[in-house]
Amino acid sequence: MTKILLLSDTHGYIDAAILKYVQQADEVWHAGDIGDLKVSDQIKSLKPLRAVYGNIDSGQIRTEFPLDAKFRCEEVDVWITHIGGYPGRYERRVKNELRLNPPRIFISGHSHILKVMPDKKLNLIHMNPGAVGKHGFQKVRTMLRFEIDGKEIRNLEVIEFPR
C-alpha cells in the first residue's frame, strides 16, 4: 500500500501545515505551478516527490521537472500534467493520447478548482487537487490524499486550509 499526497498550484508557498501532511505520506505528487524550488526542495527533503512544471514555473523549475509525468504506482498507471482539462473537456494536447492509452488516474492542476470525477468512457479517474498556495481566487486551499493498494484506489480525502 502506498499513501499519496496530491497537491498543486503552490505558487512558491509551503508551510508547516502542508509539511505535516507530507510527512504522513509515502509519496508526494505535485501537479505543477510549483513557483519556487524551495517548495520542491522542502518536500524532497522529507519524501519522494513526483512533479511536473506548470505555466508559471521558471526555466529552472522546467529543467528539473517534466511537462508530463507518466508512471506506475503499484498496479495503477498514472499521468500527471499541469494543464490537462477534465472529462468532457480535455485539453487538445492530451485528448487523443488519453483516448488511445488511458491511465487509471489522470491528474491535472491549473484551474485551482478541486475536482475528482470518473471518466466512464475512458475508465479513468480524473483528479485535480485544487490549489494549496495562497495565490489565486480560491476561497479554500485544498490538497488530496489517498491510498493505492495494488489495483485499488481508496480512502480518498480532501484536506482543506483556510485562505
C-alpha positions as CSV (number, residue, x, y, z in Angstrom):
1,M,0.0,0.0,0.0
2,T,1.3,3.5,-0.9
3,K,-0.1,6.6,0.8
4,I,-0.2,9.5,-1.7
5,L,-0.4,13.3,-1.0
6,L,-1.5,15.1,-4.1
7,L,-1.1,18.9,-4.4
8,S,-0.9,21.6,-7.0
9,D,-0.5,25.3,-7.5
10,T,1.7,26.1,-4.5
11,H,2.9,29.2,-6.3
12,G,6.0,29.3,-4.1
13,Y,4.1,28.8,-0.9
14,I,4.7,26.0,1.6
15,D,4.2,26.0,5.4
16,A,4.3,23.7,8.4
17,A,0.7,22.7,8.0
18,I,1.3,21.3,4.5
19,L,4.6,19.7,5.5
20,K,2.7,17.9,8.3
21,Y,0.8,16.0,5.7
22,V,3.9,15.5,3.6
23,Q,5.4,13.6,6.5
24,Q,2.4,11.3,6.7
25,A,2.6,10.3,3.0
26,D,4.8,7.7,1.3
27,E,5.0,9.8,-1.9
28,V,4.0,13.3,-2.8
29,W,2.7,14.2,-6.3
30,H,2.7,17.9,-7.4
31,A,0.6,18.8,-10.4
32,G,2.5,22.0,-11.3
33,D,2.8,25.7,-10.7
34,I,5.4,24.9,-8.0
35,G,6.5,28.6,-8.1
36,D,9.9,28.2,-6.3
37,L,12.3,25.4,-6.0
38,K,12.3,25.9,-2.2
39,V,8.8,24.2,-2.3
40,S,10.0,21.1,-4.1
41,D,13.3,21.0,-2.1
42,Q,11.4,21.0,1.2
43,I,9.1,18.2,0.1
44,K,12.0,16.2,-1.3
45,S,13.9,16.5,1.9
46,L,11.1,14.6,3.6
47,K,9.5,12.2,1.0
48,P,9.9,11.1,-2.6
49,L,8.4,13.7,-5.0
50,R,6.9,13.3,-8.5
51,A,6.1,16.6,-10.0
52,V,5.5,18.4,-13.3
53,Y,6.0,22.1,-14.2
54,G,3.2,24.5,-14.7
55,N,2.6,27.6,-16.8
56,I,4.0,30.0,-14.2
57,D,7.2,27.9,-13.5
58,S,10.6,29.3,-14.3
59,G,13.1,27.8,-16.7
60,Q,15.0,26.4,-13.6
61,I,11.9,24.5,-12.5
62,R,11.2,23.4,-16.1
63,T,14.8,22.0,-16.2
64,E,14.2,19.9,-13.0
65,F,10.6,18.7,-13.7
66,P,8.9,17.5,-17.0
67,L,5.7,18.7,-18.6
68,D,4.2,15.2,-18.2
69,A,4.9,12.5,-15.6
70,K,3.7,9.1,-16.6
71,F,4.4,6.3,-14.3
72,R,3.1,3.2,-12.5
73,C,2.3,3.2,-8.8
74,E,1.8,-0.4,-7.6
75,E,-0.6,-1.7,-10.3
76,V,-2.0,1.7,-11.3
77,D,-1.0,3.8,-14.3
78,V,-0.8,7.5,-13.6
79,W,-0.4,10.6,-15.8
80,I,0.2,14.0,-14.2
81,T,0.3,17.2,-16.3
82,H,-0.5,20.8,-15.2
83,I,-3.0,21.8,-17.9
84,G,-5.0,18.8,-18.9
85,G,-8.7,19.6,-18.5
86,Y,-11.2,17.1,-17.2
87,P,-13.7,14.5,-18.6
88,G,-15.7,16.0,-21.4
89,R,-13.3,19.0,-21.7
90,Y,-9.8,17.6,-22.0
91,E,-7.1,19.9,-23.5
92,R,-6.3,19.3,-27.1
93,R,-2.7,18.3,-26.4
94,V,-3.7,15.4,-24.2
95,K,-7.1,14.4,-25.6
96,N,-6.0,11.9,-28.3
97,E,-3.4,10.2,-26.2
98,L,-5.9,9.8,-23.3
99,R,-8.3,8.1,-25.7
100,L,-5.6,5.8,-27.2
101,N,-3.8,4.9,-24.0
102,P,-5.8,6.0,-20.9
103,P,-4.1,5.8,-17.5
104,R,-6.2,4.7,-14.5
105,I,-5.6,8.1,-12.8
106,F,-5.3,11.3,-14.8
107,I,-4.2,14.3,-12.8
108,S,-4.1,18.0,-13.7
109,G,-3.9,21.2,-11.8
110,H,-4.1,24.8,-13.1
111,S,-7.7,25.6,-12.5
112,H,-7.4,26.0,-8.7
113,I,-10.7,24.1,-8.6
114,L,-10.8,20.8,-6.7
115,K,-12.3,18.0,-8.8
116,V,-12.4,14.3,-8.6
117,M,-14.6,12.7,-11.2
118,P,-14.8,9.5,-13.2
119,D,-14.5,9.3,-16.9
120,K,-16.7,6.4,-17.7
121,K,-15.8,6.4,-21.4
122,L,-12.1,6.0,-20.7
123,N,-12.4,4.1,-17.5
124,L,-10.2,6.5,-15.6
125,I,-10.4,8.8,-12.5
126,H,-9.6,12.4,-13.0
127,M,-8.2,14.3,-10.1
128,N,-7.4,18.0,-9.6
129,P,-6.4,18.8,-6.1
130,G,-7.2,22.4,-6.4
131,A,-4.7,24.9,-5.1
132,V,-2.8,24.8,-1.8
133,G,-0.9,28.0,-2.3
134,K,-2.1,31.4,-1.3
135,H,-2.1,33.0,-4.8
136,G,-5.3,32.9,-6.8
137,F,-9.0,33.3,-6.4
138,Q,-9.8,30.2,-4.4
139,K,-11.5,30.7,-1.0
140,V,-10.3,27.4,0.4
141,R,-6.9,25.9,-0.2
142,T,-7.1,22.2,-0.9
143,M,-5.0,19.0,-1.3
144,L,-6.0,15.4,-1.7
145,R,-4.7,12.3,-0.1
146,F,-5.5,8.7,-0.9
147,E,-4.0,5.2,-1.0
148,I,-3.1,2.9,-3.8
149,D,-3.1,-0.8,-2.8
150,G,-2.4,-3.0,-5.8
151,K,-5.1,-2.1,-8.3
152,E,-7.3,-0.4,-5.7
153,I,-7.5,3.4,-5.2
154,R,-9.1,4.1,-1.8
155,N,-9.6,6.3,1.2
156,L,-9.7,9.5,-0.8
157,E,-9.7,12.5,1.4
158,V,-9.9,16.2,0.8
159,I,-7.6,18.3,3.0
160,E,-8.7,22.0,3.4
161,F,-7.0,25.0,4.7
162,P,-8.4,28.5,5.2
163,R,-7.2,31.1,2.7
